[in-house]
Each structure stands twice: as C-alpha cells, then as structure tokens.
C-alpha cells in the first residue's frame, strides 16, 4: 500500500489522496480541452513512480 497518490493534469497536482481506496477527482470544466493526465504514487521512503502520460479530451 502507498501512503499518497496524486493526480496530475498538464504537469500540475490537482488532487491528492492519502487513504485507501484512493479517489482522485478533478473538475474538468476548469481545465483545457486537451489534458495530459498522470498518476504519481509515493512509498513510505518517499520514492515515487509516475504513470505514462495519457491524453484526455474534454467535449
């Protein structure tokens, strides 16, 4: 289990979760129509891992 998960949109942290199950949400109306989205997780030692960038399109 990881102590913290972050949702990044266009390189900026927009949501943080510290309890399992991790729920990360964002109001997409406040974002550009094209969003580069990633998840970053941290372990107890402070190491982190980030997912590959996914592109989301808001209609």
Phi and psi in degrees as a GROMACS rama.xvg file:
@    title "Ramachandran Plot"
@    xaxis  label "Phi"
@    yaxis  label "Psi"
@TYPE xy
-102.967  144.142  UNK-2
-78.5551  -16.6433  UNK-3
-153.969  140.917  UNK-4
-131.611  142.503  UNK-5
-128.147  144.898  UNK-6
-104.74  123.35  UNK-7
-110.198  132.019  UNK-8
-123.733  122.556  UNK-9
53.1921  38.5197  UNK-10
83.9389  -1.26961  UNK-11
-113.014  140.204  UNK-12
-71.8007  121.596  UNK-13
-113.953  -12.4526  UNK-14
-156.983  145.103  UNK-15
-133.243  139.734  UNK-16
-129.837  138.448  UNK-17
-122.83  1.46559  UNK-18
-128.474  141.798  UNK-19
-81.437  139.113  UNK-20
-76.156  138.563  UNK-21
-73.6681  125.32  UNK-22
-122.385  115.059  UNK-23
-118.309  121.117  UNK-24
-128.827  157.167  UNK-25
-146.029  143.128  UNK-26
-82.5657  102.14  UNK-27
-69.2294  -16.9643  UNK-28
-65.1878  -21.7925  UNK-29
-90.1069  -0.471563  UNK-30
-106.807  165.923  UNK-31
-66.384  165.132  UNK-32
-66.249  -30.1397  UNK-33
-108.99  123.861  UNK-34
-122.032  134.538  UNK-35
-97.1256  114.556  UNK-36
-115.356  138.417  UNK-37
-143.691  159.297  UNK-38
-117.142  134.923  UNK-39
-121.967  132.323  UNK-40
-122.152  150.104  UNK-41
-120.627  143.546  UNK-42
-96.3969  178.821  UNK-43
-63.3188  -25.1596  UNK-44
-83.5183  -5.11006  UNK-45
93.3663  -0.833456  UNK-46
-69.2963  149.499  UNK-47
-132.288  160.215  UNK-48
-140.578  135.705  UNK-49
-119.004  138.506  UNK-50
-70.9332  161.445  UNK-51
-61.8664  155.068  UNK-52
-70.3155  133.562  UNK-53
-115.13  142.141  UNK-54
-102.5  125.596  UNK-55
-112.639  143.772  UNK-56
-117.842  125.916  UNK-57
-90.2369  133.225  UNK-58
